[in-house]
Amino acid sequence: MKLIKRFFALLTALLLTLSLVGCLVPKEEDKPDASTSSGTEGTASSETADPSLPAFDTEATAIELGSIKIKANDVANLFDSYMSMFSYSGSINEEVVNQCLSMTEDEILRNYVPLWKAEELGVKLSDEEELELSASAHAEVEEERDALLCQFAYYYGATEDVAASASELTQEQLDVALNAINEQLAQMFHEGFAFEDYLQMEHDSILEGLRIDKLSETMKANLDTEALDAEAVNAWYEKTLEAQKTKYDATPLDYYYDAQGLDLESDATPILYVPDGYIRVQVIELAPDGDPDEKIEANETQMRDLEAEYGALLLNNEDPERQKEIAEQYAALKEETESLENNYYNDVLAKIDEAYAALEGGASFEDVMKTYNGTPENESGLDERLIYIKDEDPRNGVLGDYAKELAPGEYSKPILIDGAYVIVKLVEVVNGGVVDRASIEETVRIAAKAELTEEAWEAQFDEWFTEAKEKAVFHRETYEMIKAYYLPADQ
């Protein structure tokens, strides 16, 4: 027997596969058939089920945890996922089956622990929260309804393309899609199980998942905060500071990535330590549209070869005639290359000269950046760059070599770097060492609270999970029913 996960996942995957191989409108015998698809929702496939096995009871209780009853169908679907993974690695035996059942059991219990413990502790969601979650579940189900109707209408020949929305379908097209969906559902579940039944099942499943997540958030927020006193925050600070020192001193470029990703409005871990060797700069940068003439690179390659040849001849005082030829060839190549570069950079060079003249005339660097930087509309063009200058900085190339020669507040003349003309201003030399804690105390407290709360929640959850395994009632007869469809009769 094969047990599928969710109807939507199965059918969309099936339709996608068939459409990719060019099966746009199936022949009657090629339409997806639940008896030959990847499986059935909690029932034996008509082709693969052993007629000697008892009927699979999808509603049989497999696990009870407080008032929560977990059905055989839920266990079987997850169990089948684990079995599918193991089936690729070799034969299926009782040891593998038991291992998969054990993993299934643990995962299901972990999923339901918040729901069970919330009920036990009397933790409830407000009416407003319940309505919000219900609306979210409804929206997700409506999106699923829309997608299935559009896909089935297309696959069953009612439309030439997949409609963007079911609202675009005619009543006749909707009837084709709905009849096809109901036909599949009747085979996968039971006669009379219709699309609305499936969508209600989906809604209930989605809503349960959302409630579990929300209850988890609520109980996490309700954790005893005694562990978050000043002493605990200090301990977190010292531990985090030492970790950052070790990390940034060993790999200074890691500081850049952490600093760039830090949002001080969130509970992200703040920067407590700065390695030596960083500067902040602002850059006016202009690059031509399109690619340069390929002859520029070819000429530059030829010029380097000529330089090497000329140097060898000059060193050994050999072949004066050839030296003269090389000098003439080199001069001609250089003149041609400069002409090609001038044509390519002409407009950009004029603009960068304008920008430099504006700076020399007293305009602020920020104003000139805003005027001349070629940045996307969603960027200000005023972002500072953090550059590491004590070693190679792969993100900024040689820009740091020019910037480090400046004093804070000074800017360079226009420079051609990697195909763009730039003017770089040194904003500051970043002071290395421990960041003044007083300046980031609130951020430290927020980050410490978030991390310590998460650690406390994980510890509390593990304790509840252990308790759940002890208190849960496992209906082994249901497990044996599931196992029977995977093991030969003699095992």
JOLIN-V278750 format. One record per backbone hydrogen bond with DSSP energy under -0.5 kcal/mol. CO is the residue of the C=O (numbers start at 1). NH is the residue of the N-H. Records with the same first field share a line. If there is no record, write none. Layout:
CO=NH, NH
This chain:
2=4, 40
6=10
7=11
8=12
9=13
10=14
11=15
12=16
13=17
14=18
15=19
16=20
17=21
18=23
19=22
22=24
24=26
27=30, 31
28=31
33=36, 37
35=47
40=4, 42
45=49
49=51
50=53
55=57
56=58
57=60
58=73
60=72
62=475
63=70
64=473
65=68
68=65, 70
69=71
70=62, 63
71=75
72=76
73=77
74=78
75=79
76=80
77=81
78=82
79=83
80=84
81=85
82=86
83=87
84=88
85=88
86=89
91=93
93=97
94=98
95=99
96=100
97=101
98=102
99=103
100=104
101=105
102=106
103=107
104=108
105=109
106=110
107=111
108=112
109=113
110=114
112=116
113=117
114=118
115=119
116=120
117=121
118=122, 123
122=124
126=130
127=131
128=132
129=133
130=134
131=135
132=136
133=137
134=138
135=139
136=140
137=141
138=142
139=143
140=144
141=145
142=146
143=147
144=148
145=149
146=150
147=151
148=152
149=153
150=154
151=155
152=156
153=158, 159
154=157
155=26
161=163
165=168
166=169
170=174
171=175
172=176
173=177
174=178
175=179
176=180
177=181
178=182
179=183
180=184
181=185
182=186
183=187
184=188
185=189
188=41
190=193
192=194
194=198
195=199
196=200
197=201
198=202
199=203
200=204
201=205
202=206
203=207
204=208
205=209
206=210
207=211
208=212
209=213
210=214
211=215
212=216
213=217
214=218
215=219
216=220
217=221
218=222
220=223
224=227
225=228
226=229
229=233
230=234
231=235
232=236
233=237
234=238
235=239
236=240
237=241
238=242
239=243
240=244
241=245
242=246
243=247
244=248
245=249
246=250
247=251
251=254
252=255, 256
253=257
254=258
255=259
256=260
257=261
258=262
259=262
262=264
263=266, 268
270=272
272=435
274=433
277=389, 390
278=430
279=387
280=427, 428
281=385
282=425
283=285
284=423
285=374
286=421
293=296, 297
294=298
295=299
296=300
297=301
298=302
299=303
300=304
301=305
302=306
303=307
304=308
305=309
306=310
307=311
308=312
309=313
310=314
311=315
312=316
313=317, 318
314=317
319=323
320=324
321=325
322=326
323=327
324=328
325=329
326=330
327=331
328=332
329=333
330=334
331=335
332=336
333=337
334=338
335=339
336=340
337=341
338=342
339=343
340=344
341=345
342=346
345=349
346=350
347=351
348=352
349=353
350=354
351=355
352=356
353=357
354=358
355=359
356=360
357=361
358=363
359=362
364=368
365=369
366=370
367=371
368=372
369=373
373=375
376=379
385=281, 387
387=279, 389
392=394
393=396, 397
396=399
398=401, 402
399=402, 403
400=404
402=405
403=406
407=410
410=426
415=417, 422
417=420
419=288
420=417
421=286
422=415
423=284
424=412
425=282, 427
426=409
428=280, 430
433=274
436=439
437=440
438=441
440=444
441=445
442=446
443=447
444=448
445=449
446=450
447=451
448=452
449=453
450=454
451=455
452=456
453=457
454=458
455=459
456=460
457=461
458=462
459=463
460=464
461=465
462=466
463=467
464=468
465=469
466=470
467=471
468=472
472=474
473=64, 475
474=476
475=478, 479
476=480
477=481
478=482
479=483
480=484
481=485
482=485
483=486, 487
488=491
